[in-house]
Amino acid sequence: MSIALLVIFLLLSALGVPLAVALGLASVAAMLMFTSTPIDLLSQSMFSAMNSFLLVAVPLFILVGVLMERGRVAEKLFDFAGAMVGWMPGGLGHVNVVSSVIFGGVSGSSVADIASIGAIEIKAMERHGFPKGYAVGMTLCTSTLSSIIPPSILVVIAGSIANVSIGTLLVAGLIPGLFIAFMFMVFNHFYAVRHGYNPPTPFNLRLVITTGLAAILPMLTPVILLIGIVDGYFTPTEAAAIAVLYTLFLAVVLYRTIPLKELPGIFMETARVSGTILFIAATAKLGAWVFTYDGLPAQVATFLSHISNGPTTTLVLIFLFLIVVGMFMDAIAAMFILIPVLMPPAVSMGVDPMHFLIVMVITLTLGLVTPPVGVCLFAVAQVAKMSIEDVIKGSLAPMSVLVAAILALVLFPVLTLGPIRLLGLY
């Protein structure tokens, strides 16, 4: 039954059928062909996927990202990042990384990162001597940080699927995100020094203070969210609502960069993006039901027990599998289908649940920047006005750094689990 679902799904996808529709039709076809399940169970399964208070946070965080983008808040964050690290050798490459970290803490979306500051980052790096291909490649790969750094939309969804503490999972993603950012900066330093790009300039403390004061209010967003969620003042969904109100205050009242007449359009864009994501989630729930009914988790557990001798080997195998999956399937759909399938056997092999979920989220972000369905890949090509082929060529080196950093996270669980245990959250 699982094989039939996959074959039908791949055929429909090859014919250009939208992902959510292809997944839903394939799941329904497999259920009707191989089971006597009542047809009304299909709608119940899809409804149960949406009937989650935690998932209300998804459209709210998307709205925060859209407001930050339209409100030109990203420019203040970029200026602050430039003042902090732009003076170093290869400075604008470092600014690219740090601005994505800061913006990720505000929006939680990689696509919003590219839409808001992608063009600014690319042009700034070009002005300081970096080749356009390298600038575009760095911008593409560093955008993944916005899907890892709290409040990551993908982490919220993964936590809701696995029924674990969202606050703990968000904190668990912080150090891995910063570690990947550090690896990008190390790579950029040696690349810039080797080629003589963007030599160092004097450090300007006054500029750091002035740009920091201008950016401090937007940067308070992730601080408020994390402290509030971790200390139990509010739930992740309530935190998302507070973030929306705070961002509306900044963009509409304080900075006045978004007139009131633009708000309906912003809400419509948020509804369109949210509807797409949640429709994928609903149909992916059907696929997960088929795989579970077919006994796939038990089969995977048996398979892993035969070829793996411990948690590290198990997680490396899952990491390699997820790289391939991420290239062909949306990250949200992949999580809804694969978390119920892969998490139980992985945990039975000794893999920590929190570590598993963070590795899954980070690995699936690779799919955002790789062909054939990488949405960030197409977004940055449009922003930079470059062909997909040229973008891929420019991103090979930073993408290799990203893969190596994720592999290090797989091999060293302490990077994920250490902080949450130190804080007494786990």
GIMO-V504865 format. One record per residue. RES is the residue in three letters. OMEGA is omega in whole degrees, 0 to 359 (none if undefined). NEAR is the number of other ideal C-beta (glycine too) atoms within 8 Angstrom. Layout:
# GIMO-V504865
res/omega/near
RES/OMEGA/NEAR
RES/OMEGA/NEAR
This chain:
# GIMO-V504865
res/omega/near
MET/179/12
SER/180/10
ILE/179/6
ALA/178/11
LEU/182/15
LEU/181/9
VAL/180/8
ILE/179/12
PHE/181/12
LEU/179/8
LEU/180/8
LEU/178/12
SER/179/11
ALA/179/6
LEU/178/6
GLY/177/4
VAL/179/8
PRO/187/5
LEU/184/10
ALA/180/13
VAL/180/10
ALA/181/12
LEU/179/15
GLY/180/11
LEU/180/11
ALA/180/14
SER/179/14
VAL/180/10
ALA/180/11
ALA/180/14
MET/182/14
LEU/182/8
MET/191/8
PHE/179/8
THR/174/8
SER/182/2
THR/176/8
PRO/186/4
ILE/181/6
ASP/177/6
LEU/180/8
LEU/180/11
SER/178/7
GLN/180/8
SER/179/11
MET/179/12
PHE/181/9
SER/178/8
ALA/181/12
MET/186/10
ASN/183/5
SER/178/8
PHE/181/6
LEU/183/12
LEU/174/11
VAL/179/10
ALA/185/13
VAL/178/13
PRO/179/12
LEU/177/13
PHE/176/16
ILE/178/14
LEU/177/13
VAL/180/16
GLY/180/13
VAL/179/13
LEU/178/15
MET/180/17
GLU/183/11
ARG/182/11
GLY/178/13
ARG/176/8
VAL/183/15
ALA/181/13
GLU/178/9
LYS/179/12
LEU/180/16
PHE/179/14
ASP/179/11
PHE/177/15
ALA/178/13
GLY/179/14
ALA/183/12
MET/189/8
VAL/183/11
GLY/181/12
TRP/183/9
MET/172/9
PRO/184/9
GLY/191/13
GLY/184/15
LEU/172/15
GLY/176/17
HIS/178/14
VAL/177/15
ASN/182/15
VAL/185/15
VAL/180/13
SER/176/15
SER/176/15
VAL/182/13
ILE/181/13
PHE/176/16
GLY/178/16
GLY/180/11
VAL/189/15
SER/182/14
GLY/184/15
SER/179/12
SER/180/13
VAL/177/11
ALA/177/14
ASP/181/17
ILE/182/15
ALA/186/9
SER/187/11
ILE/182/14
GLY/181/15
ALA/179/8
ILE/182/10
GLU/183/16
ILE/181/14
LYS/180/8
ALA/179/12
MET/178/16
GLU/180/10
ARG/181/7
HIS/169/10
GLY/180/7
PHE/174/13
PRO/183/6
LYS/181/11
GLY/179/11
TYR/180/12
ALA/180/15
VAL/179/17
GLY/178/16
MET/179/17
THR/179/16
LEU/186/16
CYS/180/14
THR/178/14
SER/179/18
THR/180/16
LEU/181/16
SER/176/16
SER/182/16
ILE/181/16
ILE/177/14
PRO/5/14
PRO/183/16
SER/177/15
ILE/181/12
LEU/179/14
VAL/178/17
VAL/180/17
ILE/180/14
ALA/179/14
GLY/179/16
SER/178/11
ILE/184/10
ALA/179/10
ASN/175/5
VAL/181/10
SER/180/7
ILE/180/15
GLY/179/11
THR/181/13
LEU/177/15
LEU/178/17
VAL/180/14
ALA/180/17
GLY/185/17
LEU/182/11
ILE/174/11
PRO/178/14
GLY/178/14
LEU/178/10
PHE/178/12
ILE/178/16
ALA/178/14
PHE/179/8
MET/176/13
PHE/182/16
MET/176/13
VAL/179/8
PHE/182/11
ASN/179/14
HIS/182/13
PHE/178/8
TYR/182/13
ALA/180/14
VAL/181/9
ARG/184/6
HIS/178/6
GLY/180/7
TYR/170/11
ASN/179/12
PRO/184/6
PRO/177/6
THR/181/7
PRO/178/4
PHE/183/5
ASN/182/8
LEU/181/6
ARG/179/6
LEU/177/8
VAL/182/11
ILE/183/8
THR/179/9
THR/178/13
GLY/178/10
LEU/179/7
ALA/185/9
ALA/190/13
ILE/182/8
LEU/175/7
PRO/182/12
MET/177/13
LEU/183/9
THR/181/13
PRO/179/12
VAL/179/8
ILE/183/12
LEU/184/14
LEU/180/13
ILE/181/9
GLY/181/12
ILE/184/15
VAL/181/11
ASP/175/6
GLY/178/5
TYR/176/6
PHE/180/8
THR/177/9
PRO/179/14
THR/176/11
GLU/177/9
ALA/179/15
ALA/178/15
ALA/177/9
ILE/179/12
ALA/178/15
VAL/180/12
LEU/180/8
TYR/180/11
THR/175/15
LEU/179/10
PHE/181/9
LEU/189/13
ALA/186/15
VAL/187/11
VAL/188/7
LEU/182/7
TYR/181/8
ARG/178/7
THR/177/8
ILE/175/12
PRO/183/6
LEU/183/6
LYS/179/5
GLU/184/9
LEU/178/9
PRO/178/7
GLY/177/7
ILE/178/13
PHE/179/9
MET/178/8
GLU/177/9
THR/180/12
ALA/180/9
ARG/180/8
VAL/181/11
SER/179/11
GLY/178/8
THR/182/9
ILE/185/11
LEU/174/12
PHE/175/9
ILE/180/15
ALA/182/15
ALA/181/14
THR/177/15
ALA/177/17
LYS/176/13
LEU/179/16
GLY/178/16
ALA/178/13
TRP/180/11
VAL/181/14
PHE/179/14
THR/178/11
TYR/181/9
ASP/179/9
GLY/183/7
LEU/178/10
PRO/179/13
ALA/179/8
GLN/178/8
VAL/179/11
ALA/179/12
THR/180/8
PHE/181/8
LEU/180/13
SER/181/8
HIS/185/6
ILE/183/7
SER/179/10
ASN/179/3
GLY/183/8
PRO/182/10
THR/178/8
THR/179/10
THR/183/14
LEU/176/14
VAL/178/11
LEU/178/11
ILE/177/13
PHE/180/13
LEU/179/8
PHE/182/8
LEU/176/13
ILE/180/11
VAL/180/8
VAL/182/12
GLY/179/16
MET/187/12
PHE/184/9
MET/175/10
ASP/185/9
ALA/182/14
ILE/177/12
ALA/180/16
ALA/180/15
MET/180/16
PHE/181/16
ILE/193/12
LEU/178/11
ILE/177/14
PRO/182/12
VAL/189/13
LEU/186/13
MET/180/12
PRO/178/10
PRO/178/12
ALA/179/14
VAL/179/11
SER/178/7
MET/176/13
GLY/178/7
VAL/179/11
ASP/183/10
PRO/181/10
MET/179/14
HIS/179/13
PHE/184/15
LEU/179/17
ILE/178/15
VAL/180/15
MET/181/15
VAL/183/17
ILE/180/14
THR/180/12
LEU/175/14
THR/174/15
LEU/179/15
GLY/178/16
LEU/188/16
VAL/181/15
THR/175/10
PRO/6/8
PRO/186/5
VAL/183/9
GLY/184/12
VAL/178/8
CYS/177/14
LEU/180/15
PHE/180/9
ALA/182/12
VAL/176/15
ALA/178/13
GLN/180/7
VAL/184/11
ALA/183/13
LYS/178/5
MET/176/11
SER/179/6
ILE/181/10
GLU/181/6
ASP/177/10
VAL/180/17
ILE/179/10
LYS/182/9
GLY/184/15
SER/185/14
LEU/182/9
ALA/178/10
PRO/178/14
MET/176/13
SER/177/8
VAL/180/12
LEU/179/15
VAL/180/10
ALA/180/9
ALA/179/12
ILE/178/14
LEU/177/10
ALA/177/11
LEU/177/15
VAL/186/11
LEU/184/7
PHE/182/7
PRO/182/7
VAL/179/6
LEU/178/11
THR/189/17
LEU/183/13
GLY/183/9
PRO/183/11
ILE/175/13
ARG/179/9
LEU/180/6
LEU/180/8
GLY/181/5
LEU/188/10
TYR/none/8
